[in-house]
Amino acid sequence: MTSIYLTLRTGLMAGAALALAPLDAVFADMPGETPMAFTAQSGETVDAFRGEMQLPENRADPDSRLITVSYVRFPATGEVVGPPIVYLAGGPGGSGSGTAQGRRFPLFMAMRQHGDVIAFDQRGTGLSDQPPACQSAQLTDESQQRSDADIVAGYRAALDTCTAFWAAEGVDLLGYTTRESVADLSDLRRHLGADRIALWGISYGSHLALAALNDIPDEIDRVIIASAEGLDQTVKLPARTDAYFARLQAAVDSQPAAAPLYPDIAGLMRRVHARLEAEPMMLDLPQSDGSSIPFLLQRHHMQQFASGLIADPDSARILPALYSALDAGDPTLAIMLLSYFADPGEGIALRAMPTAMDIASGVSAERLALFEAQAGSGLVGSYLNFPMPQLAGAISGLDLGDDFRRGPSGDTPVLLLTGTLDGRTYPQAQVEAVAGLGNVTQVIVRNAGHNLFMTTPEVGEVMHAFMRGEAVGRSEIVIDLPDFTTHPLQR
């Protein structure tokens, strides 16, 4: 079975198919661009341009094939037009054009007051050429008990199969690294005819932006990043995840109706994990044809669920309810989630771009030692970034090394937006990620999670002030917490 966490993350990144339509009355004004109608999921349509570049898949190989790297350009609307603003999606594996279709569409449009906005589809994503997905034959029997070691062995076997599959398809995995994507940004800048570009990224997109500040600092005008992931932070530390749960508990405790329902979330999780480790719970999962299949719910499933649910407070509301129900012997909510996200009987599926990007960014020996020391007692164990670091070093020659993982430094203006209830990238780690930079403005968005851009209009106001070169004038934004007595899956 594909990791529950990977399935949750893929679902959060997925968007509707991009609607493209030529506009006969509009003409592209840059090489390699085609006029189009860009339609958001809201139904709103705006004139835009789709652009393409033909770039080497692996610049280190003089015989490398060319791949198409695409973007959507929304022309500037302001009177003062600054450098192009390039949006870098998270993941890795998210799509800039797909993100622009969704809830952030109004923000993409508002950012046009500062310059052209480029919804960039990083190599291997969105409208860019994508290596075919690999559906391995590495099956798992979810009616049987499995250890963490069994799960890792299954993923390593699946990666071996998929590596051979991609090689047979002509895919050079050594080209799918953050450093190659930085080179793509440099080529994009030249393609756009700009002296410099501004970067706007979130999560893995911030990782890419920080790498650009290392490799091409003179080409970067300014940077907005949210939910920052440092260059040696692909693998998050379990102790930091445990500290997140303490912040989640404080948020629950602040609500008089919720506090008595969930007085000790960490203790509740440990109790359920211990019970499932000693005696897994056999469930019957309903299927679309009316039948059911056996599914043995184990401790590792719950750790995967927790890892996938904690990115934002709204989804994190499900977690205490899920554990509380299981603690009382009621698997109803667990069955509901498994029916949505589990795929028993399917082989482990992998995508080339996110798999290779994470392995390439890798983890330093020092950080890996910390991870291993903390994982055994951590609430979600080794599953927050699964299958990393479990696949670290698994593809020869792909890891970018410790030189890549150091830095960045310099005085490029950077705006860092940090949510206090971000369960994926943590406040302390985000400060560490930009510690070498000399011109950082950090704004804390209290009670926000990982996906914080649309939580309040105040975030956009801060971004606009920064883009205008003005003093942001504040270090904190406070938003309301969700009601922790309810959750999105309640009927």
N, C-alpha and C positions, 0 to 999 in steps of 0.2 A: 504494500500500500504506500502510495506517495505520502510523505510527511503531512500530518494534519496542519502543522504550522505553515509549511510551504503552500498548501492549498489555500489556507486563510489569506496568506500574503498575496498570492496570485489573484485571488478573488478581489482583494482590496485595490489592486493595481489595474484590474481589467476594466475596460470601458467599452462602450458601444462602438461598432465599426464607424470609421471616419467617413463622413459624407463629403464627397468631392463632386463638383460640377463646374465645368468651364464657364467663364463669363466672357462672352464675345465682345462686350463693350469695354472691357478693362484690359490693359496691356501691361505685360511684365516689363520692368525697367532694369532688370539685372540678368546676366547670363544664367542659363539653366533654370529659369523660373517660368512657371505657368500660372496664369490667373485662375482662381478657383472661388467657389462659394464655400465658406467654412460654416458648417452647421453644428451648433452646440446641442447637447442633450436636452436643453431647455426648449429647443426649437428655434432659438435665435440664429440668424444667419448674418455673416459679415463678409465683405470682400477681402480676399487675402491672396497670397501667392504661395504656391508650392515650389520649393527649390530642391535641387539635387546636385550632389558632387560625386564624382567617381574617384575613389581613393584606394590605395593599396590596403589589402586586408592585413598584411603584415609588412610594415615598412623595413624590417630587418632582412627581409627576403627580396632580393632584386628581381626574382621571378614571380613575386606574389601576384595573385589575381586581383582584379579591381572589384570593389563592392560599391553599391550605391548607398550613400548616407544622405538622408532627406531632412527637410525642415518645412515648417509653415511660417511665413512671414506676415505679420500684421503691421501695415505701415503706420508710422508715427502720426499722431493727430495734434500734437502740441505746437505752439509757436516757436519754442526753443527745442531743437532736436539734438539730443545727445547721442552717444555711441549706441549701436544696436544692443538690445538687452536679450541675452540668450538664456532661456529657461532650461534647467537641467533637472530632469525627473529623477525620482528615487528608485529604489529597488535593491540592487541593480536589476534592470529589466523593464522599468517603467518607460512610458512613451510621453514625450513632450506634447505631441499633437493630441494624443489621447487625453492627457491631463487638461489641456486647454478646452476640451469639449465638456468637461464635467463641472463640478461645483466652483472651480477656480476661474471659469470663463469670465465673469465680471472683473476679476482682478487682472487677468491678461489684457482685457480691453482698457482698463484704467491705467495700466502701466504704459500704454501707448503715448500718453502725454509727455513722456520723457524721451522717447525714441522708438524706432522700429522694435517690435517684440518678436523674437524668434522662438517658436515652439520647436525645439531641437529634438529630433529622434536620434539618440545615440546609436552608434553602430550596433546592429543586431536587434533593434527595437522598432516598433511602430511602422512607419512608412518606409524606413530604411530596409535594405536587404536583411532578411532574418535566416540564419541557418535553420534547417528543419528541426522541429522538436524530436526528441528521442524517447520512444516508449520502449523501455527495456523489457526483457522477459523475466526480470528478477521479481518473482511473485513472493508474497508473504501470506501465510495462513493466519488470518486474524482470529481464528478460533483457538489458537494455541498460544501458550505463554512464550514471550521472547525477552531476552535480556538486552540491555543497551549495546553490548558487544555484538549481538546478533544483528541489531538494526544497523549499526555502523558497517558491519561486514556486507550487509545487503546493499547499502548505498555505494560502497567501494566497488562491489562487483558490477552494479549498474553503471557506475562511471566508466569502468573498463569497457563495458559493452558499448556505451555511448561514445566514448572516445574513438573506438574503432569505427562506429557508424558514421561519425562526423568526418573522419579521415576519408572514408569511402565516398562521402558526398563532396569531397574537395574542400572542406572547411579547415582552415588553419587556426586552431584554437589559440596559438601564440599571438594572434592578432587581436584577441578580445581581452584587452587589459585597459586599466584606467589611463596608463601612459599613452597608449594609442589613441584613446578618446581625447586626451589633451591635445595631441597633434591634430586631431580632427577639428578641434576648436580653432587652432591656429590657421588651418586651411579654410575654415568657415569665415574667419575674420578677413582673410585675403579675398575670398570669394565675394564677400559683401562690400569690398572696397573700403573697409574701415581701418583707421589707424589703430583703434583699440575697441574692445567690446566690454560690456558690463555683463556680469554673471549673476544669475538668480537661481538658486538651487535649494533643494530640501533633501535631507537624509543622505542616501548615496549621492545625490546630486551635489550636496555640500562636499562630500569626499572628493568628487571630481573637480569641484571649484578650488579646493585647497591644493590639489595636485597641480592645477593650472597655475596657482600662485607660486608654486615651486619651480615649474618648468618654463613658463612663459610670462613672467611677472610684468614685463614691459608692454605686453599686449592687453593687459587687463586694466580697465579704468576704475571700476569699483565692483563690490561684491555684496549681494544680499544672500545670506544663508539662514536656514531654519533647521532645527533639529540636527545639529552638526554631528557628523561622523568623521573623526580624525583619521589621519593616514595610517595609524596603527590601531584603529578601533573597529575594524571589520568584525572582530570577535569581541563581544562585550563581556565584562567581568561579572560573574554571578553575584559577587558581594554588592555590586552596584544595583543589580536587579532586586536583591533583597531590600536595599535601602529604598528603592521605588515603592515596594509594598508597604513600607513604613509610612511613606508619604500618602499612599492610597488609604491606609488605615486612618491617618489624621483627617483626611477629607471626609471619610465616612463618619468619624467621630464628631465632626462639626455639624452633623445633621441629627437633631434629637430623635427623629423617627427611625433613622437608619442605624444609629450607634448601637442600640440594644439588639438589633437583628444580627449584626456582624461585629461582635466586640473584639475578636482576635482572628483576623483573616489569615495571618501567617500560621498560627497554631491550627486553624481549621484545615489549611492546605496540607500541613505536615501530617495531621491525623488521617486525612483521606489517603494521602500517598502511602503512608505506612500500612493502612488497612488493605489497599489494593496491591501493595507489594507482597503482603502475606497471603492474601486471598483475593485474586482478581475476580471481577464481577462478570458473569456471563449474561449477555444481552441478546435480544432478538431484534435485528434491524429490519424494519419493513422495507420492501422493495416496490418499485413502481408497478410490477405485475401482480401485486397482492400477496406475494410470498414473503418470507423473511429468511434471514441468514444469521447464523451465530456469530457473535463478536465478543471477544474476551477483553473487557475494559481493564487496562493495566495502568500502573503508575506513570509510565512514560507517555501514555495517551493524554493524561491530565496535564503533564508538564508541557506537552505540545499545545494543548488547548490554551493553557495559561499564557504561553509565549505569544500565541497569535491574537489573544484578546486584549492585551494590556497596552497597545499602542496609544489609545485615546480613552479618556474617562467614559465616554458614552458606551463603548464596547466593553470596557473594564467592569461596568455595572453587572454584566452577565456573570463574571467570575465568582463573586461571593455567593450568588444565588445557586450557581452550578455546584459548587463545593458543599454548600449547606444542604442542598437536596440529597446529594450522594451520602453525606454524613448521616442523614436520616434514613438512608436506604432507598431513596426514590431516584431511579435513573431516567426519569422522563425527559429532563432537559438535556442530559448527556445523549440520549437517543436522538433527540431533535438535532443537536449539533452534529452528531456523527452522520445522520441522514443527509445533512447539507454538505458536509465537507469530506467525509471518508469515501474511499472508492475501493472497497474490498474486491479482490479478484483482479485488479488492474496491476500491471507491472509498474515499477518505479519509473516515473517520467522526469526527464531533465531537459532544460533549455540551455543552449550553448552559451549565450551571452552572460546571463547572471551566474551560471556555474563557473565559467572561466574567470569572470571579473573578480569574484570573491576569492577564488583560489590564487589569482595573480596578486591581489592586494595582500593576502596572506596574514600572517601574524608573526611578530618577533618572538624569539626564544624566551625572552624575559616575560612577555605578556602571556605566552602559552603556559609557562610554568605557573603563573598566577591563576590562570583559568583552571588548570587542572587541580591546583590546590583548593580552589573554592567550589568547584562544580559538585563535589560529593555531598556537601551540606547545603548547597544553594536550593532555593525553593523550586526553581525550574530546572535545576541540574545543568546539563550540557545542551539544553534544547533551544535557548533563545535565538541563536543564529544557525541552528542546524540546517544543512550538514557541514557547517564550519564551526570549529576548526577540524572536524573529523576528516574532511577531505583535503586539508592543507598539505601541499607538497605532492599531491597524487598525480599531477601531470608534469612530467619532466620538463624543465626549462621555463615554466610559466610564472613561477613566483618572481615578483619584481625586486625582492631583496630589501634589506634594512635601509639602504640609502633612499629608496622610494618612501619608506615609512617614516622618515624624519621630516620635521618642519611642519608647515612652511614658516618663512620669515619675511620681513619687509614692511613697508608702510602704506600699502594699498588700502584705501578706505574700505572697511568691512562692517556691515550691519549683521549682528548675530541675534536671532530670535529664538528664545528658549522657553519651552513649556515646562512647568514644574511637575506636571503629571504625565510626562512623556515616558512611556514604558519601553521604549526602544533605544533612545539615545538620551543619556542622563545629564542633568545640569552640570555636575562637577566635571564629567568627561568632556562636555562641550567647551568649558573654559580651558581645559587642558589642550583641546584640539587646536585652539587659536593662540596658545600661550606665546608663540614666537612672533606673532604679528604685533606691530607697534601702533596701529590705528584702528582699533576695534571698538565699536559701540555695541554693547549688549543690552537688549531689552528683554526682561523677564516677563513672560505672559503667564501670570499666576492662574492655576487651575486648568491651563490648556495642556493638551497632549502633544503627540507627534505631528499630527496634521493640523497645524495651528493657523494657517493663513486666513481661513474664512471664519474663524471663531468670533471675531468682532471687527467692525469697521476701523477700530483704532489701530489694528495691525497695518492696514493699508495706509492710514495716515502717517504712521511712522516711516513706512517704506517710501512714500512720496517725499517726505521731508528729506530723507537721506539721499534720494535720487536728485533732488534739487541742490544738494550740497549744503543744506541748512543744518543747524544743530537740531538733533532729534528732540531734545528738551525733556526727555523722561527716561527713566530706567525700568519702569514697571507698568504693566497693564494688568488689570484684574478682571476676570470674567467669572460668570456664575458657574457653580458646579451643577452637574446633572443630579437628579433625584436618585439616590442610591437605594431607595426602597423599591424601585421599579427597574426594568431592563427592557431592551428592544425586542426580545423574543417572547415577552409575556403575551398571553392570549386573553 
